[in-house]
Amino acid sequence: MRTLPHDLVLVIILAGSLASCQPAAERPQTMATGSAEPAVVTVEANDYAFGVPARVPAGVVTFRLVNQGKEAHHAQVIRLQDGKTVADFLRAFTDTASMPAWVRYLGGPVGTAPGRELLATTRLAPGRYALICRIRSPNGTTHVMKGMIREFEVVAGRDGSSAPLPVASDTLTLNDYGFVITRPLTSGYHTIRVENAGPQVHEVIMLKLVPGKTPADFARWGLSGRHGPAPGVPVGGAQFIDRGEVGVFSVELTAGEYGYICFVPDAKDGKRHFRHGMMTQFAVR
């Protein structure tokens, strides 16, 4: 059994505008066909629904989340195993209960402000999947319970289904309980491979911090109701990723203070992973 977050998604609702993680000239815009390139699937997020194709090609897929709503949204990719459907998911779902083992987590774009977009890349095998948004509205209701869940099928047969993951400039390893990057990050464009080497589910939210603030400030701000200015904003990352899974995201970094943080509840004691030390701060020059 794995525990889904309930209040962690509050921290992803942004107080200000969120910069896109890729410069416009480098963003993929169309579905790759007939070539060994990752497919690009555009996901339109509204209040409270996803627009996504009913069928998505197997292999490496980049999800491009475009937020057309008035609230922040993210797009968690889950695989529904053992013949389960979104109806089964909704019957099992509460803000506090553990989810059954037939739910697999495969990353996805992190919280995205209205009018903005973010991308994240993952590898999908044929099967039944869904996109969900667990961000809470101001009235406390999670978006998934307002209908923000969309089932789709991953099908084999695309010519480019053997496409590799995008070539990474850096690798970020998640473990219990920390982040290990292959080299210090510098200003400029980075394609970051995220590997979960821990024995349980993890995520990474990359934050651009307000001067003088820390990832702990961001956590306190988010979990206490988001009162006052945000201490930082997410600029990229990967939603929940199961043990042994891999995701990729790209980000344009400018000089400043940044942080990584994981809000996944621990499988043993239910504490958020950042409370076990899974957060860190670093400078980009």
C-alpha positions in Angstrom: 0.0 0.0 0.0 1.3 3.5 -0.8 0.1 6.7 0.7 -1.0 9.5 -1.5 -0.5 13.1 -0.4 -3.4 15.2 0.8 -2.2 18.6 2.0 1.1 18.7 0.1 -0.6 19.8 -3.1 -1.4 23.1 -1.4 2.2 24.2 -1.8 2.0 24.0 -5.5 -0.7 26.6 -5.8 1.3 29.6 -6.8 1.0 33.1 -5.4 2.4 34.7 -8.5 3.1 33.8 -12.1 5.2 30.7 -12.8 7.8 30.8 -15.4 7.7 28.1 -18.1 10.4 25.5 -17.7 11.5 25.7 -21.4 12.3 28.6 -23.7 9.7 28.8 -26.4 12.1 28.0 -29.2 13.0 24.7 -27.6 9.5 23.5 -26.6 8.1 20.6 -28.5 4.9 21.6 -30.1 3.6 18.6 -32.1 3.2 14.8 -31.7 6.2 13.0 -33.1 5.2 10.6 -35.8 7.3 8.3 -38.0 10.6 9.0 -36.2 12.4 7.9 -33.2 11.4 11.0 -31.2 9.3 11.1 -28.1 5.6 11.8 -28.6 4.4 15.1 -27.2 1.0 15.0 -25.7 -0.6 18.3 -24.9 -2.8 18.3 -21.8 -5.2 21.2 -21.4 -6.1 21.8 -17.8 -9.2 23.7 -16.9 -11.3 24.2 -13.7 -11.8 21.2 -13.2 -11.1 18.9 -16.1 -8.3 17.6 -18.3 -8.3 17.6 -22.1 -6.1 14.7 -23.3 -6.3 12.2 -26.2 -8.2 9.0 -25.5 -5.2 7.1 -26.8 -1.5 7.8 -26.2 1.3 6.0 -28.0 3.5 3.6 -25.9 7.1 4.5 -25.4 8.7 7.8 -24.3 6.0 10.5 -23.9 6.4 14.2 -23.1 3.3 15.6 -21.3 2.9 19.3 -22.0 0.6 20.7 -19.4 -1.1 24.0 -20.5 -3.1 25.6 -17.7 -6.2 27.3 -19.1 -7.9 27.5 -15.7 -8.1 30.2 -13.0 -6.4 27.9 -10.4 -3.0 26.1 -10.4 -3.0 22.5 -11.7 -0.6 19.7 -12.1 -0.8 16.4 -14.0 0.1 13.3 -12.1 0.4 10.3 -14.4 -0.8 7.0 -12.9 -1.1 3.5 -14.3 -4.2 1.6 -13.3 -3.3 -2.1 -13.0 -5.2 -5.3 -12.5 -8.1 -4.2 -14.8 -8.9 -1.2 -12.6 -10.6 2.0 -13.8 -11.0 5.6 -12.7 -14.2 4.6 -11.1 -12.3 2.1 -8.9 -9.7 4.9 -8.2 -12.4 7.3 -7.1 -14.0 4.7 -4.8 -10.7 4.1 -3.2 -9.7 7.7 -2.9 -9.8 10.0 0.1 -7.6 12.8 1.2 -6.1 10.6 4.0 -6.3 7.0 3.0 -3.6 4.9 1.4 -4.1 3.9 -2.2 -4.0 0.3 -3.2 -0.9 -1.3 -4.9 -2.6 -1.3 -8.3 -1.9 2.4 -8.6 1.5 3.1 -10.1 3.1 6.5 -10.1 4.9 7.7 -13.2 5.7 11.3 -12.7 4.2 14.2 -14.7 4.3 18.0 -14.8 4.3 19.7 -11.4 2.0 22.6 -10.3 1.5 25.1 -13.1 0.0 28.6 -12.6 -2.9 29.9 -14.8 -1.8 30.8 -18.3 1.5 28.9 -18.0 2.8 25.6 -19.1 5.3 23.0 -17.9 6.6 19.7 -19.4 7.7 16.4 -18.0 8.8 13.2 -19.9 8.2 9.6 -18.9 8.1 6.1 -20.4 4.8 4.3 -20.8 4.0 0.7 -21.5 0.7 -0.3 -23.0 -2.2 -0.3 -20.5 -4.8 1.8 -18.8 -3.7 5.1 -17.3 -5.1 8.3 -15.9 -4.2 11.9 -15.2 -5.2 13.3 -11.9 -4.9 16.7 -10.1 -4.7 16.6 -6.3 -4.3 20.3 -5.8 -6.9 21.7 -3.4 -9.3 24.5 -4.1 -9.6 27.3 -1.5 -12.7 25.5 -0.1 -10.5 22.5 0.7 -11.8 20.1 -2.0 -9.2 18.4 -4.1 -9.5 18.9 -7.8 -9.7 15.2 -8.5 -13.0 15.1 -6.5 -14.3 17.9 -8.6 -13.9 15.7 -11.7 -10.2 16.5 -12.5 -9.3 12.9 -13.5 -9.1 11.6 -17.0 -8.6 8.0 -18.1 -6.6 7.2 -21.3 -5.2 4.1 -23.0 -1.6 3.7 -23.9 -1.3 1.6 -27.1 1.5 0.0 -29.0 2.3 0.5 -32.6 3.8 4.0 -33.1 6.9 4.0 -35.3 8.8 6.0 -32.7 7.9 3.8 -29.7 11.5 2.8 -29.3 12.6 6.4 -28.9 15.0 6.9 -26.0 14.5 9.3 -23.2 15.8 12.8 -23.9 19.5 13.1 -23.5 20.1 14.6 -20.0 22.7 17.1 -19.1 22.3 16.2 -15.4 21.0 13.3 -13.4 19.1 13.8 -10.1 18.8 10.7 -7.9 16.0 10.4 -5.3 16.5 8.2 -2.2 15.4 7.8 1.4 15.8 10.7 2.1 17.7 13.0 -0.1 18.7 14.3 -3.6 22.0 13.6 -5.3 22.9 15.6 -8.4 25.7 14.6 -10.7 27.2 18.1 -10.7 26.4 21.6 -9.4 23.8 23.3 -11.6 24.7 26.5 -13.4 22.8 29.2 -15.2 21.3 28.1 -18.5 19.2 25.4 -20.0 19.2 21.9 -18.3 17.6 18.6 -19.2 17.4 16.7 -15.9 16.9 13.0 -15.6 15.2 12.0 -12.3 15.8 8.5 -11.0 14.0 7.1 -7.9 16.6 4.8 -6.2 14.7 4.7 -2.9 12.6 1.9 -1.7 9.4 4.0 -1.8 7.7 6.6 -3.8 9.4 10.0 -4.1 8.9 13.3 -6.0 11.1 16.4 -6.7 9.8 19.9 -6.7 12.5 22.3 -7.9 11.9 25.8 -6.4 13.2 29.2 -7.3 13.4 30.8 -3.9 12.8 34.4 -2.9 16.1 35.9 -1.6 16.5 35.1 2.1 14.0 32.2 2.0 14.5 28.5 2.3 12.7 25.3 1.2 11.5 24.9 4.8 9.9 28.4 4.5 8.1 27.2 1.4 6.9 24.1 3.2 5.5 26.0 6.1 3.9 28.5 3.8 2.1 25.9 1.8 1.0 23.6 4.6 -0.3 26.5 6.7 -2.7 27.9 4.2 -0.5 29.9 1.9 -0.9 33.2 3.8 1.2 36.1 2.5 3.7 36.1 -0.3 5.1 32.7 -1.5 8.7 32.1 -0.4 9.4 30.5 -3.8 7.8 29.0 -6.9 8.1 25.6 -8.5 10.0 25.9 -11.8 10.2 22.2 -12.7 10.3 18.7 -11.4 8.5 15.4 -11.4 5.4 14.4 -9.6 5.3 11.1 -7.7 7.6 8.5 -9.2 7.6 4.8 -8.1 10.7 2.9 -7.1 12.9 2.2 -10.1 11.1 4.6 -12.4 12.7 7.5 -14.4 11.4 10.9 -15.5 12.9 13.8 -17.3 12.2 17.6 -17.1 13.8 20.6 -18.6 14.4 24.0 -17.0 16.0 27.3 -17.8 17.9 28.5 -14.7 19.0 32.0 -13.9 21.3 33.1 -11.0 19.7 32.8 -7.6 18.8 30.5 -4.8 17.0 27.2 -5.5 15.8 24.2 -3.6 14.6 20.6 -4.0 11.8 19.3 -1.8 9.7 16.1 -1.5 6.3 16.2 0.1 5.4 12.5 -0.3 4.1 11.0 3.0 6.4 8.4 4.4 5.3 4.8 4.0 6.2 4.0 7.6 5.2 6.9 9.7 3.2 9.2 7.4 5.5 12.2 7.8 6.3 14.2 4.8 9.6 13.3 3.4 11.0 16.8 3.9 10.5 16.2 7.6 12.9 13.3 7.2 15.4 15.7 5.7 14.4 15.4 2.1 14.9 19.0 1.1 18.0 20.9 0.2 19.0 24.4 -0.9 21.6 25.4 -3.5 22.9 28.4 -5.4 22.9 28.8 -9.2 25.6 31.2 -10.5 
